[in-house]
Amino acid sequence: MSVKVKICGLTRCEDVQVACEAGADFCGVVVEVQNSPRSLTRRQAKVLIDKISVQPVVVTRSKSLDELVELVNFLAPFALQLHGDETPDLVSELRNKVTCQIWKAIPLPPVSEQTALSQHLLERSQNFVKSGCSALVLDTATPQGFGGTGVIGSWELAAELVRQLDVPCFLAGGLTADNVLEAIAVVNPFGVDVSSGVESSPGIKDPEKIRLFCQRAKQTSCP
């Protein structure tokens, strides 16, 4: 089975069509995330999700339990990706109130700050799995933000998490068509997640970059 591909930060119907036709398995839409150039209102997101022919993923952050339930009920995604300071306890409560999958983004240091896998990071990741997360997204955290920054994270650290966690893991952070094969070889993830790496400008995707990214990622197999 080939590695799964998620094209994230989609803002236009034409980009959704390209991603689906190129072989993406998941299309991600950022909803109600302050200061994100890719963020949409829930009504804008609904228009896009209705055009997605693969599995839609709604990405949001730092919302209350009731707000998350309301968002899921309105958009009916395949998965809700939590990309903020959410806790395992929140995920446990949410798990009992929604039927979609819940994914949690786990912040990794940039490759320039390479460190060994800490027990705290491993336990935190395991706690999200125990709380009901169906998948984890290993993304790069930087002072400028978390997600969509185009900064490459520590692949070695991501690989260690993939080996020790009993849940599908997506690798994100600074991926492009030029480095995705190397990243997959090092990390061996269930899937890869790209946003800025297939764009011509924030929120505007480049069709050729999407096609090439999907083509190259799909040459490989997931564990």
C-alpha positions in Angstrom: 0.0 0.0 0.0 1.4 3.4 -1.0 2.0 6.2 1.5 -1.1 8.3 2.0 -1.0 11.9 0.8 -2.8 14.9 2.4 -2.8 18.2 0.6 -3.6 20.8 3.3 -4.5 24.5 3.4 -6.8 24.3 0.4 -8.7 27.5 -0.3 -10.0 27.2 -3.9 -12.3 24.8 -5.6 -9.9 24.5 -8.6 -7.1 23.4 -6.2 -9.4 20.8 -4.6 -10.1 19.3 -8.0 -6.4 19.2 -8.9 -5.5 17.5 -5.6 -8.3 14.9 -5.9 -7.3 14.1 -9.6 -3.6 13.9 -8.7 -4.2 11.1 -6.3 -4.4 12.8 -2.9 -6.1 10.6 -0.2 -7.0 13.5 2.0 -7.8 17.2 1.4 -7.3 19.5 4.4 -9.2 22.8 4.9 -8.1 25.2 7.7 -11.1 26.7 9.4 -11.4 29.6 11.8 -7.7 29.8 12.7 -6.7 33.4 13.5 -3.7 34.8 11.6 -3.5 31.9 9.1 -3.4 33.0 5.5 -5.2 29.8 4.6 -8.0 30.0 7.1 -11.6 30.0 5.9 -14.9 30.6 7.5 -17.0 27.5 8.1 -19.4 28.5 5.3 -16.4 29.0 2.9 -15.1 25.6 4.1 -18.5 24.0 3.5 -18.3 25.0 -0.2 -14.9 23.4 -0.6 -15.7 20.2 1.3 -18.7 19.6 -0.9 -16.3 19.5 -3.8 -13.9 17.1 -2.3 -14.2 13.6 -3.7 -11.7 12.0 -1.3 -11.6 12.2 2.5 -12.0 15.8 3.8 -10.1 16.9 6.9 -11.0 20.0 8.9 -8.0 21.7 10.6 -8.5 24.0 13.5 -7.0 25.0 16.8 -7.7 26.2 20.3 -11.5 25.8 20.3 -13.7 24.7 23.2 -15.4 21.4 23.3 -18.8 22.8 22.3 -17.2 24.8 19.4 -15.5 21.7 18.1 -18.7 19.7 18.2 -20.6 22.5 16.5 -18.0 22.7 13.8 -18.0 18.9 13.1 -21.8 18.9 13.0 -21.8 21.7 10.4 -19.0 20.4 8.2 -19.2 16.6 8.6 -15.5 15.9 7.8 -13.9 12.5 7.7 -11.4 13.8 10.3 -11.0 16.8 12.6 -7.3 17.8 13.0 -6.5 19.6 16.2 -3.5 21.9 15.7 -3.3 23.9 18.9 -2.9 23.5 22.6 -5.7 20.9 23.0 -5.3 18.3 25.8 -5.8 14.6 25.9 -8.8 15.2 28.3 -10.4 17.4 25.6 -9.9 14.7 23.0 -11.5 12.1 25.3 -14.6 14.3 25.8 -14.8 15.1 22.1 -14.4 11.4 21.2 -17.7 10.7 23.0 -19.6 13.5 21.1 -18.5 13.1 17.4 -18.2 10.2 15.0 -15.5 11.5 12.8 -11.8 10.6 13.3 -9.8 12.9 15.5 -6.2 13.7 14.6 -3.8 15.6 16.7 -0.8 17.6 15.5 2.4 17.0 17.6 5.0 19.8 17.5 8.5 18.7 16.7 11.6 20.9 16.8 13.1 22.2 13.6 16.0 20.1 12.1 18.4 22.8 13.2 17.4 22.1 16.8 17.9 18.3 16.6 17.4 16.6 19.9 16.9 13.0 21.2 13.3 11.8 21.8 12.3 12.9 25.2 10.2 10.8 27.5 7.8 13.8 27.9 7.2 14.0 24.1 6.7 10.3 23.8 4.3 10.1 26.8 2.4 13.2 25.5 1.9 11.5 22.1 0.9 8.2 23.7 -1.7 10.0 25.9 -3.3 11.5 22.8 -3.5 8.0 21.3 -5.1 6.6 24.5 -7.5 9.5 24.6 -9.0 8.5 21.2 -6.9 10.0 18.4 -7.0 8.0 15.2 -3.8 9.5 13.8 -1.1 12.0 14.8 0.5 14.6 12.5 4.2 15.2 13.3 4.7 18.9 12.3 7.4 21.5 12.9 7.0 24.1 15.6 8.8 27.4 15.2 8.6 30.8 16.9 6.8 32.0 13.8 4.0 29.4 14.1 3.0 25.8 14.1 2.0 24.3 10.7 2.2 25.8 7.2 5.6 27.4 7.9 7.6 25.5 5.4 10.3 24.6 8.0 11.6 21.1 8.0 11.3 19.3 11.3 13.6 16.6 12.8 13.0 13.5 10.7 15.0 11.4 13.0 12.8 12.3 15.9 9.7 11.7 13.8 11.1 8.3 12.8 11.5 7.4 16.5 7.9 8.4 17.3 6.7 6.3 14.3 8.5 3.3 15.6 7.2 3.6 19.1 3.6 4.7 18.6 0.8 2.3 17.7 -1.1 4.7 15.5 -0.9 6.0 12.0 1.5 9.0 11.8 1.6 11.7 9.1 4.9 13.6 8.5 4.5 17.3 7.9 6.7 20.4 7.9 8.7 21.6 5.0 7.9 18.8 2.6 8.2 19.3 -1.2 8.3 17.1 -4.2 12.1 17.5 -4.0 12.5 16.0 -0.5 9.4 13.8 0.0 11.1 10.6 -1.1 14.0 11.1 1.3 11.7 12.1 4.1 9.6 8.9 3.6 12.8 6.8 3.5 14.0 8.2 6.8 10.7 8.4 8.7 8.6 5.5 7.2 5.3 7.3 8.0 1.8 6.2 7.3 1.3 9.4 5.3 2.8 12.8 4.3 1.1 16.1 4.7 2.0 19.2 2.6 0.7 22.7 2.4 3.2 25.5 1.6 5.4 23.0 -0.3 2.9 22.9 -3.2 2.0 26.6 -3.3 2.8 29.5 -5.5 1.7 31.9 -2.6 0.1 31.3 0.8 -3.2 29.5 0.2 -2.8 29.4 -3.6 -1.7 25.9 -4.8 0.5 25.2 -7.8 -1.1 22.4 -9.9 2.2 21.0 -11.2 3.7 21.0 -7.7 0.6 19.1 -6.4 0.8 16.5 -9.2 4.6 16.0 -8.8 4.3 15.7 -5.0 1.6 13.1 -5.3 3.4 11.2 -8.0 6.6 10.9 -6.1 5.0 10.1 -2.7 2.9 7.4 -4.2 6.0 5.6 -5.5 6.7 4.4 -1.9 5.0 2.0 0.5 3.8 2.7 4.0 4.4 0.2 6.9 
